[in-house]
């Protein structure tokens, strides 16, 4: 830490923290701008969380459920937050984020992994925002790290027919994107041709195939070497989350680095999956991991194990996007991030909305999550 950071941390430690006084849950959707396989309605649901401390300081978080990606819906997130999760945080010290997660996990218990992680992420982000504002530190400063200034993004290619592929790549190039992630599965014939087209149009791109668990094990084993021959760099979530022997077979095959996404919620199973030899890397999503507290632990575990750390998201808008950028910037993300909120969503509740320039986006540098909410716009 720098001397300034040490002094700030010492000042925060010396003064009693104002307790959490109020938590407000505010569902607010965002308009959808283009076809994406998980966004089946004209609006992308989200739930904003406003957390107020005894001294009046405010932190904002955001839960981003997508019922076609996970079991959490906007209705279940609101119910869980209002009736179970937010009440157990009232009166707590906001700086005790580990204790907050323990309290939330008692309120909604885990099954195989963390229960209602997307809902819990909203409160976790609000805690990080509030404590950053109270300590006057950004995420990177709180963690004693130096952040990247900008994150390079990857353009998502998700055509409804092969004929659309070239047009979608051109659309990304027109907005300054140089790298691409492709949604594949379940049809390997279409997938291989689509990846050939993208690789031909973008010969120097980092090309990332994401199956979202859509292949069976036999098909994944057949298609992985062919994707590698085309020039795909990594294969994310080739089989369903509960096909652990399939992940082990694909890693042993070694045709492509195998990333985990949907089945990797907490750091507990990440450690187990590493011990079992199931993966080559993680596609990180703070929204999936109940927020930044465990996401940060997972990044550190992956890096210490020599695994790939790639950044992704759940088509994150505004606050959730700010959190992901803060995490990836603080840990020096080396690969283009599949953060496609700016690609597929319109509208913003920020006073200064995010802007993509030349396929890159600035990492927020303000205290907390680094962004300012336009609360009047939310209320209207």
N, C-alpha and C positions, 0 to 999 in steps of 0.2 A: 504494500500500500504506500501511496505517497504521504508526505507529512500532512497535507491538507485532509486527506481521507482519514488518517489516524486521528486527527484532531476532531473531525466531524463525528467519527464513531465514538470517541471518548466523551464528547458532549452529549450524544444521544444516550450513552450508557449511564452518564451521571444524572441525567434528569429523568424523573418518572414518566413513563409513557402514558399519554392519554388513552383511556380505554375506548373500545368500540361502543358507541352509543346507539347507532341506528343503522339498519341495512335495508335498502329499498330495492325491490326486484321490478325491472321495467322491460317487458317484452317489446322489441322493436325490430321489424324486418328490414331487409335491404332489397331493392329491385334487382332482378337477374337480367343481365345484358345479353347473354348468349347461351346456346345449348351446352349443358354439362350433365353427364350421366347421373349424378347424384342430386341435381337440382331439378326436381320434377314439377315445381310450381313456379309462378312468376316472381315469387319473393323468397329470399333466403332468410329463414328464421334466425333470430338471435335474442339473447336475454342479457340486457345490461344490468350491472350490479353497482349501486351507489352505496359506499360504506362511509359513514360519518363518525369521527372520533369525538370525544368529550370536549375537545378544544375547538371544534368546528372544522378541523381539517377533513378533506374528502379524498377518497380513493375510488377509482372506477375499475370495474372488471367486466368481463363478457363471456358468457357461455354460448357456444355455437353448435347446438345439436343439429344433426341431419339424420332423419329417421331411415333414410335409404342406405346410410353408411354404418350406423350403429343403432342399438335399441333405444337410445334416448331421443325423445321428441321435445318440442318446445313446451308442450303441456306438462310432460313429466319433469322437465327441468324446473319449470316455474313452481310446481307443487313441491318438489324436493327442496328447492331453495327456500321457499316461504315457510313451509311447515316443519322441516327437519334440520336443514343445514344452517341457515342464517341464525335461528334462535340460539344455537349452542355457541355462537361466537360473540353474542352480545355480552358486554362487560369484560371481555378478554383483552389482554395486552396484544396489540396488533403485531408487535415485533416477535412474538412467540408463534412463528408460522408453523413450526413442527408440532407444537401443541394444538394449533388450530386444526391441522390435518388429523391429528389423533382424535380430537373431539368430533370432527365430521365423520370419521370412520366408525366411531361408536354410534353416531346417529343413524348412518346408513352403512351397514356392514358390508365387507367384501364377500364375494363368492370365490371364484377362482382368482380374481384380482380385485382391484379397487371398485367399489360400487358407485355408480353414477359419476364417473370421472369427468365427463364433460360439464355436468352441472357444478361439480366442486371446483372446476377450473375457474369459473366466474368469480368465486369468492377468493381463491388463491391470487388471481390477478389483482383484485381490489386490495388485498393485503399488501402485495408488493408495491402497488401504486401509492397507497396511503403511507406506508413506512418510508418509501423513497422520498415522498414530499415532506414528511416529518423530519427526516435526516438530511434533506436537501441533497440527495444523491441519486444518480441514475442507477439502473440495474448493474451495469459494469462496475461502477464505483462502489456500490454496496458489496459486490463480490470481490473487490480488489483486483479487477482486471482492466485491461485497456481494450476498448472496443474498435472494431472496424468502423469506418465512416459510412460505407455503403455495402449493400448486399446485392450480388448479381442474381437475377431471377431466371427461372426457366419457364418457357411458354408451354402450356398444356395443349396437346393435340388429341382431341376426342371427337373424331368425325362420325357422322351418322351413316356415311357411306365412304368407300375408298376414294370416290371422285372428289370428295371435299378436302382430302388431305393436303393437296398442294395449295389450295386456297387458304387453309388454316395456317400453314407454315408461312405463307406470304403475309398474312395478317399479323403474325408475330414479328416478322422481320420489319414490317412497316412501323411497328411501335418500338423498334430498337432491340428486340430480343435476339440473342445469338445462340441460345441453348434451348433444348426441347425435352419435355417428358411426354411419353405416349401412353395412353390408356389401352391396354391389351386384354385379351381373354374375353370370351371363351374359345373363339375360332382362330386356331393358329395360322391357317392359310391367309386370312385377312390380316392378321397381326403382322406376319412376316412381310407381306407386300407393303403394308402401311409403313413399317420401319424402314424398308428399302427406299421408299419414296422420301421419307424424312432425311435419312442419311445422305441420299443423293443431293437433296436440296441444301443440306447443311453439313458438308463434309467435315468441318472442324468443330462441330457442336459437341457438347456433353449430352449424350443421348441416353435417356433414362426410361426404361419400360416398367410400367406399374400394372400388375394384373389384379390388384385388389382381391386376391384370393380366388380368382375365377377359373383357374386350371385345376383339373384333377392331377394327381401325382404323376401318372404315366405321361400325360400330355406335357406337363411342365418339363419332365426329363427329356422329352423329345425336342421341345421347342427351344430350350435354353441354349444348346450349342448352335442352333441355326440363327438365333438372335445375335449370338457372339460373332458368328461369321459375317453378319451384316454390318456389325460395328456398334451394336448396343453396348453401353458401358456397364450398366448395372440392371438387375432384375429385382423389383420390389414386390413383396407379398405374392409369390407365384401361386401358392396354394392356400387353402383356408387356414385360419388361425389355429384350429385344433388338429391339424395334420402335421404333428411334430416330426414323425418319422419321415415325412415327405421333405421337410426342410433339411433334415440330416442327410437324406439321399442327394438332394440338390447341392448342398455344400460339399459333400464328398465328391460328387461329379466334377465340380470345379469349373464348369463352363463359363459361368459369370459370377461376380460377387452377388450374394443373396442378401437382400435387405428385409428386415421385419418392420411391419407397421401395425396393422389392425390387432394382432395378438399380443402386442407388447405395451401394456398399460403401466405397470409399476416396475421400479428398479429390482424388486424381489425376483420377478420372473426373468428379467434380463440377466441377472447373475446365474440363474438356473439354466437358461438357454445357452449362455456362453459355455458353462460347464458341460452341457450335453453336445456341444459342437453343432449348433443348428444354424448359425448365421455368420455373415461376414461384415454386417454393418446394420445401423439403425436409420430409419427415416423418421426423424424426430418431429413430434407435433405436441406442443404444450397443451393444446386443447384436449388431446387424448390421454394425457398423463396426470389429469387433475391439476394441471397448472405448472408453474415454473419451479416450484420447490422440488418435485420429483424429477421433472424434465432435466434440470441442471444436474442432479445426481446421475441420471442415466447417461448424459453426455460425458461426464467425467469417467464413469465406469467403462463406457465404450472406448474412449480415448486411451485409458490406462491398459485396456485389453488389446490395443492395436487394431480395433475395428474401425470401419468407415463410419463417419458421422455426417449424414446428409440432413438438410432442413426441408421440412414440408409443412403442410397445414390442412385445415378443413375448410378451404375457401374462406379464409378468415377476413372479416371486415374490421376496420377501425382499431378497437382496443385489443382484440385478440391478435391482429396483425402486428401492432406495436410490441406486444409481449414477445412474439416469435422473433421479430427483428432484433429486439434487445438481447435475447438469449443467443441468437446466432452470431450477432456482432461481438458479444462478450467472449465467445469461445472461438472466434476466428474461423468461421465456416469457410471451407476451402472449395466447396462445390456450389454450382448454381442451385438456388432454393426454389422448390416447387410451391411457392406461395402465390396462388392464382386468384386470390380475392380481387386484386385490381383488374384482372382479365375478365372475370365473369360477373362482377357486381358493380352497381352504380350507387351514387348517394353516399353521404358521409355525415356523421355526427361530431366530427372534429372541427375545431375552429380553423385549423390549417390541415386540410386533407392530404393524404399521401399522394405523391406524384411519381410515376415511373419515368425515368429519363435514360435513354440508351440501354434499356433492359436492366437498369439498376434502380435501387430505392434507398433513400437515406435511412440510417439507423437513428431513431429519436435520441436526443441527448439531454433532454430536460429531466427534472427529478421524477422519481417513480418510473412509470412506463414511458415518460417523456412526451406525452401528448396532452393537449387541452381539449376537454369536452365542451361542445356547444349545448349546454343544458337547456337553453330556451328552445332550441330546435327539437330536442328530444321531447320536451313537454308539449310542443305544438303538434 
